[in-house]
Amino acid sequence: MNTGKRILFLGLGHLCVALGIIGAFLPLLPTTPFLLVATWAYGHASPRLRHWLWTHPRFGAGIRAWHEHGVIGRRVKILSLSAMTLSCLVTWLVTGNTLAALGQGIILAFVGVFIVSRPEAPPRPATPSNS
């Protein structure tokens, strides 16, 4: 990979980690999607930084579960859906624009359906049959 692409991927990874850290403290900013993008970007630019995220004590298990099985835990689903609902309410209250809040709600409803459709735990290993 050329140096320019590597710098772009590293920059994207660093930006997403920073946004993920901010999101850990601000309820309306998600953490996990930014860390997933950072993991992907680091995978192209820095195996060491990707490994750091992959094995992070707080976020690593969720990142691995998503990458390996497409899993979104129940707690994360509830927090995500709550934050999306709250963001639509805030949009409506702050702007007074019902159409904007409704449009946002429709888009987030599709995102919510995707989130809810993801498994909450990795599949269990198959057990040998006794036949």
N, CA, C and O atoms as a Tinker XYZ file with bonds, in Angstrom:
   524  protein
     1  N      0.853000   -1.168000    0.000000    73     2
     2  CA     0.000000    0.000000    0.000000    64     1     3
     3  C      0.901000    1.234000    0.000000    63     2     4     5
     4  O      1.911000    1.292000    0.703000    81     3
     5  N      0.505000    2.219000   -0.812000    73     3     6
     6  CA     1.324000    3.428000   -0.855000    64     5     7
     7  C      1.116000    4.280000    0.398000    63     6     8     9
     8  O      0.135000    4.114000    1.124000    81     7
     9  N      2.038000    5.176000    0.630000    73     7    10
    10  CA     2.050000    5.980000    1.854000    64     9    11
    11  C      0.812000    6.861000    1.973000    63    10    12    13
    12  O      0.280000    7.031000    3.070000    81    11
    13  N      0.354000    7.415000    0.875000    73    11    14
    14  CA    -0.829000    8.277000    0.906000    64    13    15
    15  C     -2.063000    7.545000    1.398000    63    14    16    17
    16  O     -2.791000    8.051000    2.251000    81    15
    17  N     -2.301000    6.342000    0.855000    73    15    18
    18  CA    -3.458000    5.552000    1.285000    64    17    19
    19  C     -3.330000    5.162000    2.757000    63    18    20    21
    20  O     -4.306000    5.204000    3.507000    81    19
    21  N     -2.129000    4.788000    3.157000    73    19    22
    22  CA    -1.915000    4.395000    4.553000    64    21    23
    23  C     -2.226000    5.555000    5.494000    63    22    24    25
    24  O     -2.853000    5.364000    6.535000    81    23
    25  N     -1.786000    6.753000    5.125000    73    23    26
    26  CA    -2.052000    7.934000    5.951000    64    25    27
    27  C     -3.552000    8.214000    6.014000    63    26    28    29
    28  O     -4.069000    8.566000    7.074000    81    27
    29  N     -4.256000    8.061000    4.886000    73    27    30
    30  CA    -5.707000    8.267000    4.881000    64    29    31
    31  C     -6.415000    7.262000    5.788000    63    30    32    33
    32  O     -7.290000    7.641000    6.568000    81    31
    33  N     -6.041000    5.982000    5.692000    73    31    34
    34  CA    -6.656000    4.967000    6.545000    64    33    35
    35  C     -6.336000    5.208000    8.020000    63    34    36    37
    36  O     -7.208000    5.069000    8.878000    81    35
    37  N     -5.081000    5.571000    8.314000    73    35    38
    38  CA    -4.717000    5.880000    9.703000    64    37    39
    39  C     -5.509000    7.086000   10.211000    63    38    40    41
    40  O     -6.007000    7.074000   11.337000    81    39
    41  N     -5.624000    8.121000    9.383000    73    39    42
    42  CA    -6.392000    9.310000    9.773000    64    41    43
    43  C     -7.846000    8.981000   10.048000    63    42    44    45
    44  O     -8.422000    9.446000   11.032000    81    43
    45  N     -8.444000    8.172000    9.171000    73    43    46
    46  CA    -9.830000    7.754000    9.372000    64    45    47
    47  C     -9.955000    6.945000   10.663000    63    46    48    49
    48  O    -10.880000    7.157000   11.446000    81    47
    49  N     -9.026000    6.025000   10.878000    73    47    50
    50  CA    -9.051000    5.229000   12.098000    64    49    51
    51  C     -8.937000    6.091000   13.339000    63    50    52    53
    52  O     -9.693000    5.910000   14.294000    81    51
    53  N     -7.998000    7.031000   13.337000    73    51    54
    54  CA    -7.819000    7.919000   14.487000    64    53    55
    55  C     -9.062000    8.777000   14.721000    63    54    56    57
    56  O     -9.494000    8.949000   15.861000    81    55
    57  N     -9.638000    9.317000   13.641000    73    55    58
    58  CA   -10.848000   10.134000   13.762000    64    57    59
    59  C    -11.992000    9.321000   14.364000    63    58    60    61
    60  O    -12.706000    9.800000   15.246000    81    59
    61  N    -12.159000    8.097000   13.886000    73    59    62
    62  CA   -13.250000    7.258000   14.378000    64    61    63
    63  C    -13.037000    6.841000   15.832000    63    62    64    65
    64  O    -14.000000    6.766000   16.596000    81    63
    65  N    -11.804000    6.572000   16.221000    73    63    66
    66  CA   -11.532000    6.269000   17.630000    64    65    67
    67  C    -11.867000    7.490000   18.488000    63    66    68    69
    68  O    -12.484000    7.351000   19.543000    81    67
    69  N    -11.468000    8.675000   18.048000    73    67    70
    70  CA   -11.769000    9.897000   18.802000    64    69    71
    71  C    -13.284000   10.094000   18.933000    63    70    72    73
    72  O    -13.777000   10.403000   20.018000    81    71
    73  N    -14.017000    9.916000   17.837000    73    71    74
    74  CA   -15.477000   10.051000   17.895000    64    73    75
    75  C    -16.097000    8.968000   18.776000    63    74    76    77
    76  O    -17.070000    9.221000   19.486000    81    75
    77  N    -15.529000    7.760000   18.727000    73    75    78
    78  CA   -16.013000    6.688000   19.590000    64    77    79
    79  C    -15.804000    7.004000   21.062000    63    78    80    81
    80  O    -16.675000    6.727000   21.886000    81    79
    81  N    -14.656000    7.583000   21.398000    73    79    82
    82  CA   -14.390000    7.963000   22.787000    64    81    83
    83  C    -15.359000    9.061000   23.229000    63    82    84    85
    84  O    -15.895000    9.013000   24.336000    81    83
    85  N    -15.580000   10.045000   22.365000    73    83    86
    86  CA   -16.546000   11.095000   22.687000    64    85    87
    87  C    -17.931000   10.478000   22.875000    63    86    88    89
    88  O    -18.666000   10.854000   23.787000    81    87
    89  N    -18.281000    9.528000   22.006000    73    87    90
    90  CA   -19.580000    8.863000   22.087000    64    89    91
    91  C    -19.770000    8.056000   23.357000    63    90    92    93
    92  O    -20.902000    7.822000   23.781000    81    91
    93  N    -18.673000    7.627000   23.969000    73    91    94
    94  CA   -18.783000    6.890000   25.224000    64    93    95
    95  C    -19.308000    7.793000   26.340000    63    94    96    97
    96  O    -19.840000    7.307000   27.338000    81    95
    97  N    -19.157000    9.109000   26.168000    73    95    98
    98  CA   -19.583000   10.052000   27.199000    64    97    99
    99  C    -20.815000   10.857000   26.823000    63    98   100   101
   100  O    -21.492000   11.396000   27.699000    81    99
   101  N    -21.119000   10.947000   25.524000    73    99   102
   102  CA   -22.300000   11.679000   25.068000    64   101   103
   103  C    -23.357000   10.687000   24.605000    63   102   104   105
   104  O    -23.108000    9.909000   23.684000    81   103
   105  N    -24.525000   10.700000   25.222000    73   103   106
   106  CA   -25.530000    9.680000   24.921000    64   105   107
   107  C    -26.047000    9.677000   23.484000    63   106   108   109
   108  O    -26.483000    8.631000   23.002000    81   107
   109  N    -26.013000   10.807000   22.787000    73   107   110
   110  CA   -26.577000   10.835000   21.435000    64   109   111
   111  C    -25.575000   10.476000   20.351000    63   110   112   113
   112  O    -25.949000   10.353000   19.185000    81   111
   113  N    -24.300000   10.304000   20.716000    73   111   114
   114  CA   -23.280000    9.951000   19.731000    64   113   115
   115  C    -22.898000    8.482000   19.928000    63   114   116   117
   116  O    -22.443000    8.104000   21.008000    81   115
   117  N    -23.075000    7.661000   18.910000    73   115   118
   118  CA   -22.784000    6.232000   19.091000    64   117   119
   119  C    -21.281000    5.960000   19.187000    63   118   120   121
   120  O    -20.471000    6.687000   18.612000    81   119
   121  N    -20.931000    4.934000   19.899000    73   119   122
   122  CA   -19.531000    4.545000   20.044000    64   121   123
   123  C    -19.174000    3.414000   19.093000    63   122   124   125
   124  O    -18.205000    3.503000   18.339000    81   123
   125  N    -19.958000    2.361000   19.135000    73   123   126
   126  CA   -19.622000    1.127000   18.434000    64   125   127
   127  C    -19.431000    1.291000   16.931000    63   126   128   129
   128  O    -18.441000    0.781000   16.406000    81   127
   129  N    -20.326000    1.979000   16.200000    73   127   130
   130  CA   -20.106000    2.086000   14.753000    64   129   131
   131  C    -18.775000    2.765000   14.415000    63   130   132   133
   132  O    -18.102000    2.376000   13.460000    81   131
   133  N    -18.403000    3.770000   15.192000    73   131   134
   134  CA   -17.124000    4.435000   14.934000    64   133   135
   135  C    -15.954000    3.486000   15.180000    63   134   136   137
   136  O    -14.979000    3.489000   14.428000    81   135
   137  N    -16.052000    2.680000   16.226000    73   135   138
   138  CA   -14.966000    1.740000   16.517000    64   137   139
   139  C    -14.902000    0.627000   15.475000    63   138   140   141
   140  O    -13.820000    0.120000   15.179000    81   139
   141  N    -16.042000    0.247000   14.922000    73   139   142
   142  CA   -16.041000   -0.758000   13.850000    64   141   143
   143  C    -15.363000   -0.200000   12.595000    63   142   144   145
   144  O    -14.589000   -0.900000   11.941000    81   143
   145  N    -15.653000    1.048000   12.268000    73   143   146
   146  CA   -14.996000    1.671000   11.108000    64   145   147
   147  C    -13.499000    1.820000   11.386000    63   146   148   149
   148  O    -12.673000    1.590000   10.503000    81   147
   149  N    -13.154000    2.205000   12.613000    73   147   150
   150  CA   -11.732000    2.338000   12.973000    64   149   151
   151  C    -11.021000    0.995000   12.832000    63   150   152   153
   152  O     -9.901000    0.944000   12.324000    81   151
   153  N    -11.648000   -0.079000   13.268000    73   151   154
   154  CA   -11.053000   -1.411000   13.142000    64   153   155
   155  C    -10.803000   -1.741000   11.673000    63   154   156   157
   156  O     -9.745000   -2.257000   11.313000    81   155
   157  N    -11.784000   -1.439000   10.836000    73   155   158
   158  CA   -11.638000   -1.683000    9.397000    64   157   159
   159  C    -10.495000   -0.849000    8.821000    63   158   160   161
   160  O     -9.652000   -1.364000    8.086000    81   159
   161  N    -10.472000    0.450000    9.163000    73   159   162
   162  CA    -9.432000    1.333000    8.625000    64   161   163
   163  C     -8.050000    0.896000    9.100000    63   162   164   165
   164  O     -7.103000    0.855000    8.315000    81   163
   165  N     -7.938000    0.571000   10.383000    73   163   166
   166  CA    -6.652000    0.110000   10.905000    64   165   167
   167  C     -6.240000   -1.208000   10.264000    63   166   168   169
   168  O     -5.049000   -1.474000   10.103000    81   167
   169  N     -7.214000   -2.032000    9.897000    73   167   170
   170  CA    -6.901000   -3.278000    9.217000    64   169   171
   171  C     -6.179000   -3.054000    7.898000    63   170   172   173
   172  O     -5.425000   -3.916000    7.446000    81   171
   173  N     -6.406000   -1.894000    7.276000    73   171   174
   174  CA    -5.736000   -1.551000    6.023000    64   173   175
   175  C     -4.406000   -0.837000    6.238000    63   174   176   177
   176  O     -3.560000   -0.821000    5.345000    81   175
   177  N     -4.216000   -0.244000    7.423000    73   175   178
   178  CA    -3.045000    0.607000    7.610000    64   177   179
   179  C     -2.111000    0.171000    8.730000    63   178   180   181
   180  O     -0.905000    0.405000    8.649000    81   179
   181  N     -2.642000   -0.456000    9.770000    73   179   182
   182  CA    -1.812000   -0.766000   10.929000    64   181   183
   183  C     -2.330000   -2.000000   11.664000    63   182   184   185
   184  O     -3.249000   -1.893000   12.476000    81   183
   185  N     -1.754000   -3.161000   11.390000    73   183   186
   186  CA    -2.176000   -4.355000   12.118000    64   185   187
   187  C     -2.033000   -4.196000   13.635000    63   186   188   189
   188  O     -2.815000   -4.769000   14.394000    81   187
   189  N     -1.048000   -3.428000   14.075000    73   187   190
   190  CA    -0.847000   -3.222000   15.505000    64   189   191
   191  C     -2.037000   -2.468000   16.124000    63   190   192   193
   192  O     -2.520000   -2.855000   17.188000    81   191
   193  N     -2.513000   -1.401000   15.472000    73   191   194
   194  CA    -3.646000   -0.651000   16.001000    64   193   195
   195  C     -4.943000   -1.448000   15.890000    63   194   196   197
   196  O     -5.803000   -1.358000   16.766000    81   195
   197  N     -5.087000   -2.230000   14.815000    73   195   198
   198  CA    -6.272000   -3.086000   14.700000    64   197   199
   199  C     -6.290000   -4.093000   15.838000    63   198   200   201
   200  O     -7.332000   -4.328000   16.450000    81   199
   201  N     -5.149000   -4.683000   16.121000    73   199   202
   202  CA    -5.052000   -5.642000   17.222000    64   201   203
   203  C     -5.368000   -4.969000   18.557000    63   202   204   205
   204  O     -6.007000   -5.574000   19.418000    81   203
   205  N     -4.929000   -3.731000   18.734000    73   203   206
   206  CA    -5.210000   -2.992000   19.962000    64   205   207
   207  C     -6.722000   -2.851000   20.167000    63   206   208   209
   208  O     -7.222000   -3.068000   21.271000    81   207
   209  N     -7.453000   -2.484000   19.093000    73   207   210
   210  CA    -8.910000   -2.380000   19.220000    64   209   211
   211  C     -9.543000   -3.756000   19.404000    63   210   212   213
   212  O    -10.445000   -3.927000   20.225000    81   211
   213  N     -9.074000   -4.720000   18.648000    73   211   214
   214  CA    -9.615000   -6.081000   18.667000    64   213   215
   215  C     -9.504000   -6.694000   20.064000    63   214   216   217
   216  O    -10.357000   -7.488000   20.459000    81   215
   217  N     -8.467000   -6.334000   20.808000    73   215   218
   218  CA    -8.238000   -6.923000   22.136000    64   217   219
   219  C     -8.492000   -5.922000   23.260000    63   218   220   221
   220  O     -8.155000   -6.201000   24.410000    81   219
   221  N     -9.077000   -4.767000   22.957000    73   219   222
   222  CA    -9.341000   -3.752000   23.980000    64   221   223
   223  C    -10.231000   -4.340000   25.076000    63   222   224   225
   224  O    -11.218000   -5.009000   24.768000    81   223
   225  N     -9.897000   -4.102000   26.359000    73   223   226
   226  CA   -10.670000   -4.712000   27.453000    64   225   227
   227  C    -12.147000   -4.313000   27.473000    63   226   228   229
   228  O    -12.988000   -5.123000   27.863000    81   227
   229  N    -12.480000   -3.101000   27.066000    73   227   230
   230  CA   -13.877000   -2.656000   27.122000    64   229   231
   231  C    -14.620000   -2.899000   25.808000    63   230   232   233
   232  O    -15.777000   -3.320000   25.825000    81   231
   233  N    -13.982000   -2.643000   24.690000    73   231   234
   234  CA   -14.680000   -2.669000   23.403000    64   233   235
   235  C    -14.349000   -3.878000   22.530000    63   234   236   237
   236  O    -15.069000   -4.165000   21.574000    81   235
   237  N    -13.275000   -4.583000   22.847000    73   235   238
   238  CA   -12.812000   -5.674000   21.997000    64   237   239
   239  C    -13.816000   -6.784000   21.788000    63   238   240   241
   240  O    -13.990000   -7.261000   20.666000    81   239
   241  N    -14.487000   -7.207000   22.862000    73   239   242
   242  CA   -15.432000   -8.327000   22.732000    64   241   243
   243  C    -16.572000   -7.983000   21.775000    63   242   244   245
   244  O    -16.967000   -8.814000   20.957000    81   243
   245  N    -17.100000   -6.769000   21.873000    73   243   246
   246  CA   -18.183000   -6.354000   20.979000    64   245   247
   247  C    -17.729000   -6.248000   19.535000    63   246   248   249
   248  O    -18.457000   -6.626000   18.617000    81   247
   249  N    -16.527000   -5.735000   19.339000    73   247   250
   250  CA   -15.973000   -5.618000   17.979000    64   249   251
   251  C    -15.780000   -7.008000   17.378000    63   250   252   253
   252  O    -16.150000   -7.248000   16.229000    81   251
   253  N    -15.197000   -7.929000   18.163000    73   251   254
   254  CA   -14.989000   -9.298000   17.656000    64   253   255
   255  C    -16.326000   -9.982000   17.379000    63   254   256   257
   256  O    -16.472000  -10.662000   16.363000    81   255
   257  N    -17.300000   -9.809000   18.269000    73   255   258
   258  CA   -18.615000  -10.449000   18.076000    64   257   259
   259  C    -19.271000   -9.964000   16.786000    63   258   260   261
   260  O    -19.888000  -10.748000   16.065000    81   259
   261  N    -19.136000   -8.669000   16.500000    73   259   262
   262  CA   -19.714000   -8.142000   15.270000    64   261   263
   263  C    -18.984000   -8.698000   14.052000    63   262   264   265
   264  O    -19.619000   -9.171000   13.109000    81   263
   265  N    -17.658000   -8.641000   14.069000    73   263   266
   266  CA   -16.888000   -9.086000   12.907000    64   265   267
   267  C    -17.031000  -10.586000   12.654000    63   266   268   269
   268  O    -17.072000  -11.023000   11.504000    81   267
   269  N    -17.105000  -11.362000   13.716000    73   267   270
   270  CA   -17.148000  -12.816000   13.546000    64   269   271
   271  C    -18.556000  -13.359000   13.319000    63   270   272   273
   272  O    -18.728000  -14.343000   12.601000    81   271
   273  N    -19.578000  -12.721000   13.932000    73   271   274
   274  CA   -20.922000  -13.309000   13.883000    64   273   275
   275  C    -22.033000  -12.310000   13.577000    63   274   276   277
   276  O    -23.196000  -12.707000   13.499000    81   275
   277  N    -21.717000  -11.028000   13.400000    73   275   278
   278  CA   -22.760000  -10.020000   13.164000    64   277   279
   279  C    -23.634000   -9.793000   14.383000    63   278   280   281
   280  O    -24.806000   -9.442000   14.247000    81   279
   281  N    -23.081000   -9.986000   15.575000    73   279   282
   282  CA   -23.835000   -9.925000   16.821000    64   281   283
   283  C    -23.912000   -8.493000   17.345000    63   282   284   285
   284  O    -22.921000   -7.762000   17.344000    81   283
   285  N    -25.105000   -8.106000   17.791000    73   283   286
   286  CA   -25.305000   -6.862000   18.539000    64   285   287
   287  C    -26.016000   -7.265000   19.825000    63   286   288   289
   288  O    -27.131000   -7.786000   19.787000    81   287
   289  N    -25.379000   -7.028000   20.947000    73   287   290
   290  CA   -25.932000   -7.427000   22.240000    64   289   291
   291  C    -27.232000   -6.695000   22.575000    63   290   292   293
   292  O    -27.487000   -5.607000   22.059000    81   291
   293  N    -28.049000   -7.294000   23.437000    73   291   294
   294  CA   -29.342000   -6.726000   23.800000    64   293   295
   295  C    -29.190000   -5.329000   24.406000    63   294   296   297
   296  O    -29.941000   -4.419000   24.055000    81   295
   297  N    -28.237000   -5.156000   25.302000    73   295   298
   298  CA   -28.032000   -3.846000   25.939000    64   297   299
   299  C    -27.711000   -2.780000   24.892000    63   298   300   301
   300  O    -28.228000   -1.665000   24.957000    81   299
   301  N    -26.867000   -3.122000   23.941000    73   299   302
   302  CA   -26.509000   -2.181000   22.879000    64   301   303
   303  C    -27.718000   -1.888000   21.998000    63   302   304   305
   304  O    -27.911000   -0.749000   21.574000    81   303
   305  N    -28.529000   -2.894000   21.722000    73   303   306
   306  CA   -29.739000   -2.674000   20.935000    64   305   307
   307  C    -30.670000   -1.692000   21.642000    63   306   308   309
   308  O    -31.183000   -0.759000   21.023000    81   307
   309  N    -30.884000   -1.905000   22.933000    73   307   310
   310  CA   -31.777000   -1.027000   23.696000    64   309   311
   311  C    -31.234000    0.399000   23.723000    63   310   312   313
   312  O    -31.977000    1.358000   23.515000    81   311
   313  N    -29.929000    0.531000   23.983000    73   311   314
   314  CA   -29.326000    1.866000   24.001000    64   313   315
   315  C    -29.418000    2.541000   22.635000    63   314   316   317
   316  O    -29.709000    3.734000   22.545000    81   315
   317  N    -29.169000    1.777000   21.578000    73   315   318
   318  CA   -29.223000    2.341000   20.223000    64   317   319
   319  C    -30.626000    2.817000   19.875000    63   318   320   321
   320  O    -30.806000    3.934000   19.390000    81   319
   321  N    -31.606000    1.978000   20.118000    73   319   322
   322  CA   -32.981000    2.343000   19.791000    64   321   323
   323  C    -33.454000    3.520000   20.643000    63   322   324   325
   324  O    -34.186000    4.385000   20.161000    81   323
   325  N    -33.036000    3.553000   21.905000    73   323   326
   326  CA   -33.398000    4.671000   22.777000    64   325   327
   327  C    -32.764000    5.966000   22.279000    63   326   328   329
   328  O    -33.425000    7.004000   22.231000    81   327
   329  N    -31.498000    5.908000   21.913000    73   327   330
   330  CA   -30.808000    7.106000   21.425000    64   329   331
   331  C    -31.421000    7.601000   20.120000    63   330   332   333
   332  O    -31.540000    8.808000   19.910000    81   331
   333  N    -31.809000    6.679000   19.246000    73   331   334
   334  CA   -32.428000    7.094000   17.984000    64   333   335
   335  C    -33.781000    7.756000   18.237000    63   334   336   337
   336  O    -34.108000    8.766000   17.614000    81   335
   337  N    -34.557000    7.195000   19.141000    73   335   338
   338  CA   -35.853000    7.783000   19.479000    64   337   339
   339  C    -35.666000    9.161000   20.100000    63   338   340   341
   340  O    -36.362000   10.114000   19.750000    81   339
   341  N    -34.718000    9.254000   21.024000    73   339   342
   342  CA   -34.438000   10.528000   21.674000    64   341   343
   343  C    -33.956000   11.573000   20.678000    63   342   344   345
   344  O    -34.320000   12.744000   20.786000    81   343
   345  N    -33.145000   11.166000   19.712000    73   343   346
   346  CA   -32.640000   12.131000   18.736000    64   345   347
   347  C    -33.771000   12.685000   17.865000    63   346   348   349
   348  O    -33.744000   13.858000   17.493000    81   347
   349  N    -34.758000   11.856000   17.538000    73   347   350
   350  CA   -35.914000   12.358000   16.779000    64   349   351
   351  C    -36.707000   13.355000   17.618000    63   350   352   353
   352  O    -37.142000   14.391000   17.114000    81   351
   353  N    -36.891000   13.045000   18.880000    73   351   354
   354  CA   -37.611000   13.943000   19.782000    64   353   355
   355  C    -36.865000   15.270000   19.927000    63   354   356   357
   356  O    -37.475000   16.338000   19.888000    81   355
   357  N    -35.554000   15.196000   20.092000    73   355   358
   358  CA   -34.744000   16.415000   20.215000    64   357   359
   359  C    -34.829000   17.235000   18.928000    63   358   360   361
   360  O    -34.946000   18.460000   18.982000    81   359
   361  N    -34.771000   16.580000   17.787000    73   359   362
   362  CA   -34.898000   17.294000   16.509000    64   361   363
   363  C    -36.220000   18.047000   16.453000    63   362   364   365
   364  O    -36.257000   19.212000   16.058000    81   363
   365  N    -37.284000   17.397000   16.839000    73   363   366
   366  CA   -38.601000   18.017000   16.803000    64   365   367
   367  C    -38.702000   19.168000   17.794000    63   366   368   369
   368  O    -39.220000   20.234000   17.464000    81   367
   369  N    -38.205000   18.952000   19.014000    73   367   370
   370  CA   -38.287000   19.993000   20.040000    64   369   371
   371  C    -37.413000   21.202000   19.713000    63   370   372   373
   372  O    -37.824000   22.341000   19.933000    81   371
   373  N    -36.214000   20.962000   19.191000    73   371   374
   374  CA   -35.283000   22.055000   18.913000    64   373   375
   375  C    -35.679000   22.828000   17.657000    63   374   376   377
   376  O    -35.623000   24.057000   17.638000    81   375
   377  N    -36.075000   22.108000   16.615000    73   375   378
   378  CA   -36.382000   22.787000   15.357000    64   377   379
   379  C    -37.855000   23.140000   15.214000    63   378   380   381
   380  O    -38.207000   24.075000   14.496000    81   379
   381  N    -38.709000   22.397000   15.893000    73   379   382
   382  CA   -40.138000   22.600000   15.715000    64   381   383
   383  C    -40.627000   22.125000   14.359000    63   382   384   385
   384  O    -41.772000   22.369000   13.981000    81   383
   385  N    -39.749000   21.442000   13.625000    73   383   386
   386  CA   -40.055000   21.000000   12.272000    64   385   387
   387  C    -40.498000   19.536000   12.309000    63   386   388   389
   388  O    -39.677000   18.622000   12.381000    81   387
   389  N    -41.788000   19.344000   12.258000    73   387   390
   390  CA   -42.343000   17.993000   12.314000    64   389   391
   391  C    -41.891000   17.151000   11.130000    63   390   392   393
   392  O    -41.611000   15.962000   11.282000    81   391
   393  N    -41.818000   17.759000    9.961000    73   391   394
   394  CA   -41.415000   17.029000    8.755000    64   393   395
   395  C    -39.975000   16.525000    8.872000    63   394   396   397
   396  O    -39.681000   15.395000    8.482000    81   395
   397  N    -39.074000   17.358000    9.407000    73   395   398
   398  CA   -37.676000   16.938000    9.586000    64   397   399
   399  C    -37.593000   15.786000   10.583000    63   398   400   401
   400  O    -36.889000   14.805000   10.345000    81   399
   401  N    -38.309000   15.907000   11.695000    73   399   402
   402  CA   -38.288000   14.847000   12.707000    64   401   403
   403  C    -38.900000   13.560000   12.142000    63   402   404   405
   404  O    -38.413000   12.466000   12.425000    81   403
   405  N    -39.945000   13.685000   11.360000    73   403   406
   406  CA   -40.579000   12.517000   10.746000    64   405   407
   407  C    -39.643000   11.855000    9.739000    63   406   408   409
   408  O    -39.513000   10.631000    9.717000    81   407
   409  N    -38.992000   12.665000    8.906000    73   407   410
   410  CA   -38.032000   12.109000    7.942000    64   409   411
   411  C    -36.895000   11.397000    8.649000    63   410   412   413
   412  O    -36.497000   10.300000    8.255000    81   411
   413  N    -36.376000   12.018000    9.686000    73   411   414
   414  CA   -35.321000   11.384000   10.477000    64   413   415
   415  C    -35.843000   10.082000   11.087000    63   414   416   417
   416  O    -35.145000    9.068000   11.086000    81   415
   417  N    -37.062000   10.116000   11.604000    73   415   418
   418  CA   -37.646000    8.924000   12.217000    64   417   419
   419  C    -37.810000    7.774000   11.237000    63   418   420   421
   420  O    -37.594000    6.615000   11.591000    81   419
   421  N    -38.189000    8.090000   10.012000    73   419   422
   422  CA   -38.358000    7.046000    8.988000    64   421   423
   423  C    -37.010000    6.397000    8.675000    63   422   424   425
   424  O    -36.900000    5.173000    8.608000    81   423
   425  N    -35.991000    7.230000    8.485000    73   423   426
   426  CA   -34.656000    6.684000    8.203000    64   425   427
   427  C    -34.173000    5.836000    9.378000    63   426   428   429
   428  O    -33.668000    4.730000    9.184000    81   427
   429  N    -34.330000    6.356000   10.592000    73   427   430
   430  CA   -33.863000    5.616000   11.769000    64   429   431
   431  C    -34.697000    4.363000   12.033000    63   430   432   433
   432  O    -34.215000    3.413000   12.650000    81   431
   433  N    -35.943000    4.358000   11.568000    73   431   434
   434  CA   -36.755000    3.141000   11.710000    64   433   435
   435  C    -36.131000    1.996000   10.903000    63   434   436   437
   436  O    -36.100000    0.855000   11.363000    81   435
   437  N    -35.639000    2.301000    9.708000    73   435   438
   438  CA   -34.958000    1.273000    8.909000    64   437   439
   439  C    -33.679000    0.797000    9.607000    63   438   440   441
   440  O    -33.383000   -0.398000    9.642000    81   439
   441  N    -32.932000    1.753000   10.158000    73   439   442
   442  CA   -31.722000    1.389000   10.910000    64   441   443
   443  C    -32.104000    0.532000   12.111000    63   442   444   445
   444  O    -31.430000   -0.451000   12.419000    81   443
   445  N    -33.191000    0.909000   12.790000    73   443   446
   446  CA   -33.658000    0.147000   13.952000    64   445   447
   447  C    -34.052000   -1.275000   13.595000    63   446   448   449
   448  O    -33.758000   -2.210000   14.340000    81   447
   449  N    -34.717000   -1.442000   12.459000    73   447   450
   450  CA   -35.091000   -2.791000   12.013000    64   449   451
   451  C    -33.832000   -3.629000   11.783000    63   450   452   453
   452  O    -33.787000   -4.802000   12.154000    81   451
   453  N    -32.819000   -3.026000   11.175000    73   451   454
   454  CA   -31.566000   -3.749000   10.965000    64   453   455
   455  C    -30.947000   -4.152000   12.304000    63   454   456   457
   456  O    -30.530000   -5.297000   12.480000    81   455
   457  N    -30.891000   -3.215000   13.240000    73   455   458
   458  CA   -30.293000   -3.496000   14.552000    64   457   459
   459  C    -31.044000   -4.615000   15.255000    63   458   460   461
   460  O    -30.429000   -5.541000   15.784000    81   459
   461  N    -32.361000   -4.536000   15.264000    73   459   462
   462  CA   -33.164000   -5.557000   15.950000    64   461   463
   463  C    -33.027000   -6.920000   15.275000    63   462   464   465
   464  O    -33.131000   -7.952000   15.938000    81   463
   465  N    -32.797000   -6.929000   13.971000    73   463   466
   466  CA   -32.711000   -8.204000   13.245000    64   465   467
   467  C    -31.390000   -8.945000   13.469000    63   466   468   469
   468  O    -31.280000  -10.119000   13.114000    81   467
   469  N    -30.402000   -8.292000   14.043000    73   467   470
   470  CA   -29.104000   -8.933000   14.287000    64   469   471
   471  C    -29.201000   -9.870000   15.480000    63   470   472   473
   472  O    -29.948000   -9.599000   16.420000    81   471
   473  N    -28.455000  -10.968000   15.453000    73   471   474
   474  CA   -28.470000  -11.878000   16.603000    64   473   475
   475  C    -27.866000  -11.202000   17.840000    63   474   476   477
   476  O    -27.041000  -10.295000   17.725000    81   475
   477  N    -28.291000  -11.659000   19.025000    73   475   478
   478  CA   -27.797000  -11.092000   20.284000    64   477   479
   479  C    -26.636000  -11.878000   20.866000    63   478   480   481
   480  O    -25.968000  -11.413000   21.790000    81   479
   481  N    -26.395000  -13.055000   20.337000    73   479   482
   482  CA   -25.288000  -13.889000   20.825000    64   481   483
   483  C    -24.770000  -14.713000   19.657000    63   482   484   485
   484  O    -25.503000  -14.996000   18.709000    81   483
   485  N    -23.490000  -15.099000   19.735000    73   483   486
   486  CA   -22.951000  -15.958000   18.667000    64   485   487
   487  C    -23.698000  -17.282000   18.622000    63   486   488   489
   488  O    -24.237000  -17.720000   19.638000    81   487
   489  N    -23.738000  -17.919000   17.469000    73   487   490
   490  CA   -24.395000  -19.225000   17.381000    64   489   491
   491  C    -23.662000  -20.244000   18.246000    63   490   492   493
   492  O    -22.439000  -20.210000   18.389000    81   491
   493  N    -24.445000  -21.140000   18.812000    73   491   494
   494  CA   -23.831000  -22.203000   19.616000    64   493   495
   495  C    -23.224000  -23.245000   18.701000    63   494   496   497
   496  O    -23.758000  -23.543000   17.633000    81   495
   497  N    -22.101000  -23.794000   19.133000    73   495   498
   498  CA   -21.494000  -24.838000   18.297000    64   497   499
   499  C    -22.419000  -26.044000   18.180000    63   498   500   501
   500  O    -23.134000  -26.398000   19.118000    81   499
   501  N    -22.386000  -26.649000   17.033000    73   499   502
   502  CA   -23.221000  -27.842000   16.814000    64   501   503
   503  C    -22.725000  -28.973000   17.696000    63   502   504   505
   504  O    -21.521000  -29.179000   17.854000    81   503
   505  N    -23.670000  -29.699000   18.267000    73   503   506
   506  CA   -23.311000  -30.875000   19.072000    64   505   507
   507  C    -23.466000  -32.115000   18.223000    63   506   508   509
   508  O    -24.390000  -32.205000   17.414000    81   507
   509  N    -22.581000  -33.062000   18.398000    73   507   510
   510  CA   -22.703000  -34.290000   17.602000    64   509   511
   511  C    -23.978000  -35.034000   17.968000    63   510   512   513
   512  O    -24.370000  -35.099000   19.133000    81   511
   513  N    -24.603000  -35.586000   16.961000    73   511   514
   514  CA   -25.838000  -36.346000   17.222000    64   513   515
   515  C    -25.490000  -37.752000   17.701000    63   514   516   517
   516  O    -24.418000  -38.280000   17.406000    81   515
   517  N    -26.401000  -38.331000   18.430000    73   515   518
   518  CA   -26.197000  -39.687000   18.969000    64   517   519
   519  C    -26.897000  -40.717000   18.105000    63   518   520   521
   520  O    -27.585000  -41.587000   18.638000    81   519
   521  N    -26.749000  -40.652000   16.816000    73   519   522
   522  CA   -27.413000  -41.639000   15.972000    64   521   523
   523  C    -26.510000  -42.721000   15.522000    63   522   524
   524  O    -26.939000  -43.623000   14.803000    81   523
